[in-house]
Amino acid sequence: MAERSTAAVDVADNSGDQPLAADAAKATADGVDTQNGRAADEPMPEKDGERRSAAPAAAPELHSGHKLARRYRLEECVTRLDGFSSWRAMDEKLRRAVGVHLLPADHPRARTVLAAARSSALLGDPRFVQVLDAVEENDLVYVVHEWLPDATELTAVLAAGTLEPHEAYQLVSQVSQAMAAAHREGLAHLRLTPSAILRTSTGQYRIRGLAVNAALRGITSDTPQRADTEAIGALLYAALTQRWPYENDAYGLRGLPKGVGLLAPDQVRAGVHRGLGELAMRALANDGATASRQEPACTTPEELAKAVAAMPRIKPPEPAFTAPPEYQHTTYQQGSYGRPAPVGMPTAPISMPVPPPPPLQSRTGRALKWGVAALLIAALGLGSWQLADALLDHGKQNNSETTQPQQQGPAPEKKEPAPLSIRDAKEYAPDGVPQNAADVDKTYDGDTSSYWRTKSFSDGPKIIIKAGVGIIYDLGSEQEVKEVSIGLRHPGDHTTLSLYATDSLTAKDAVDPKKKIAGTSTKDSSVKLTVQKPVKTRYVLLWITEMPYAGYDNFSGAGYKQGITDVKFKG
């Protein structure tokens, strides 16, 4: 019997032919690459009757600081396409971060979005990112949902490598059970991609975008259960092999070789868990064929969940145990203390130590001690006086025979660099697109927990779409700069930064190779730049051209990004 649902995973645009660099784009909190306006979870073949309706051209024109219902303050736009926008916002009533989808009330999908959001909210399953509010107000429709600052996208997890068998087992078990529960309530996902799966700090998997994001994009399917089951199989396949089970590269993963069809996971990567590999093949669109036997295909999340439960449970890996160093005897423990004597060797009797004689305690003994001490002190004083007199006589004789060499003055002391105060700072954006201009002062406020951050970029470590990002610091007056220390928010491979002397806080061409005073690359969370030839300047540009990859954290989407804190100048 044909099934029909308007639920889907995210706002992905599935045009089809993206290069791998674009496929590796990391999603923001709503699964969309904010740098190019495309969905970061990348193309997925259309199938199972999936359809999209036409979309209007413009999203609502709102700005940071705008409040909805006198409660939700918009802070950062993370998506703007297809006539809607998605924001990170602050719920000022409960003092927590939330996500908000916005679209005009006359948008052709507005009614569908409201209905999908309210249906998803009624599910109330904690395995899904919860819809908190769905409202039509002042010609706007907005949907408020949870924001999980401690969660990491599966996209970022897979970028680091394959999952351990136990972790992959937990992934397919939790996701299939959650989707089976959603389908029992008439809700489907249709777009279960790596960017739709979040792993929390406790190791649980949560699914975002149920119903709402599909309604935003106008995605429907005639066979939603089969589509969701195949998508879970693709996730498991990617977790086992770090490859996407289709010919196209997607989600930062390389696809399979063209023209060979669907390969079993153990043919793609050695050492794949056999049971999980067969399970992935049964969920994918291959009629259940595996390398070793014929099993019925899993066509619904319920069937897949039962197949997972029927597998032998995969235990977590044993914790690594490091043997303690071999016990070393001290000088007080020599010999065979605590150990049996070797067979055939005579056992020597243990001799008890003889106690020392008691000290002199009588009145005569005390008098004798004081007398001996006085004699020693007198002898030492007399000997010291005679030795000093002899040395003085010898020195006078040498002075009369030879000319005393001229004494040289003491060597000049090397002055340690002194801290220089920062009077002001301003973000340097020669292309007119700043990163986070309002937070520049957090780089030198003395609080290591506050920082200025860049946006998340799709490509890296080298920034492709910009020449770089940076901040110009005003030292108040012309100073001799000798050393600069910088705290970095994200360690990893790798951050490249340089220092330039410049003319003003608002310089237009601050990156002048002739005025470069220092530069380096680092994988650490802090760096100290020492100026080989101290330069006198009032304004110094900190310029970043390469940044490491970092996952989703603290309202910032996964991607190539960096944060700056605790900048200190010395001269």
Secondary structure as UniProt FT lines:
FT   HELIX           20..23
FT   TURN            29..30
FT   TURN            34..36
FT   TURN            40..41
FT   TURN            48..49
FT   STRAND          51..52
FT   TURN            64..65
FT   STRAND          67..68
FT   TURN            69..71
FT   STRAND          72..81
FT   TURN            82..83
FT   STRAND          84..91
FT   TURN            92..95
FT   STRAND          96..104
FT   TURN            105..106
FT   TURN            108..109
FT   HELIX           110..123
FT   TURN            126..127
FT   STRAND          131..137
FT   TURN            138..139
FT   STRAND          140..146
FT   TURN            149..150
FT   STRAND          152..153
FT   HELIX           154..159
FT   HELIX           165..184
FT   TURN            185..186
FT   HELIX           194..196
FT   STRAND          197..199
FT   TURN            201..202
FT   STRAND          205..207
FT   HELIX           212..217
FT   STRAND          219..221
FT   HELIX           224..241
FT   STRAND          243..244
FT   TURN            251..252
FT   STRAND          253..255
FT   TURN            258..259
FT   HELIX           265..268
FT   TURN            270..271
FT   HELIX           274..283
FT   TURN            287..288
FT   HELIX           301..310
FT   HELIX           331..333
FT   TURN            337..338
FT   TURN            343..344
FT   HELIX           363..401
FT   STRAND          419..420
FT   STRAND          424..428
FT   TURN            430..431
FT   HELIX           437..443
FT   TURN            448..449
FT   STRAND          452..453
FT   STRAND          469..488
FT   STRAND          495..502
FT   TURN            505..506
FT   HELIX           513..515
FT   STRAND          516..522
FT   STRAND          526..546
FT   STRAND          549..550
FT   TURN            554..555
FT   STRAND          559..560
FT   STRAND          563..570
//
